[in-house]
Amino acid sequence: MTEGFDPKSLITAVFVPSAIFGIGQGAGAPVVALLARELGASVPVAGVVVALVALGAVIGDLPAGSIVARLGSRGWGSVARS
């Protein structure tokens, strides 16, 4: 391990936002499925819609990761520590 690196700093920067996103995704999935059913989709189609929402989140992480890699996480460290 390198000196000066504190693994506890990853808790607020990585794990808490990931947990919040996962909880929100899990809480929203049944609502999306019920809304698809209400709009006339069959049960299998409603399942595909929920899967596509999750797939869109994964695919959206790719450009977001490259943007953060290019621009850096300027300003976020001070927000998380205050």
N, C-alpha and C positions, 0 to 999 in steps of 0.2 A: 504494500500500500504506500502511496506517496505521502510525504509529510505535508501537512496543511490541509489535507482533504478530510472533511467531516462527513461521513455517510449519513448522519442525521439530517444534514441539509437537504438530502433528497426527499425527505418525508414531505416537506411543504412544497417543494418544487415539482415533484413527480407523482408521488403516491396519493396525496390528497386530491389533486385535480382528477387523476385517473379513477379514483374511487367514486368521486362525485359524478363523473361522466357515466360510469358503469351503472350506478344506482339510477340515474336519470334515464338511461337507455332501457334498463330493465323495467322501470315503472311506466315508461311510455309505450312499450311493446304491446301490452294488452289493449291499450287505448287505440293504437293504430289498427290492430286486428279487428276490434269491434267497429271502428269507423269504416273500415273496408267492407265488413259484412253489412253494415247499415247502408252503404252506397251500392249494394247489390252484388258484391263479390262472393264467390263460393268459399268454403272453408280452406281448400288448398290454395286458392288465389290469395286469400287473406294471409296465409302463412308465407307465401312468396313475397308479398308486399312487406311484411315484417323483416324477412331475410334481406330484402333489397335495401331497407333502411339501414340495417346493420352493416351491410356491404358498402353502402355509400359512406358510412362513417369511417370504415377502414380505408377506403380509396381516398377519402378526403384527408386522411393523415399523411399521405405521401407528399402532396404539394405543401402542406402545412409544415412538415418536417424540413423540407428543403428551404422554405422561406426562413424558418427559424435558424437553420444552419447558416444561411447566407447573411441574415441581419443580426443574428445573435439574440440573446434574451435581455437586451438592454432595458433597464427600468424595472423589470419584474422582480429582481432580487431585493431591491429596496422596498417594494410593496409587500413581499412575502415576509420580510423581517420586521416590518414596522408594527 
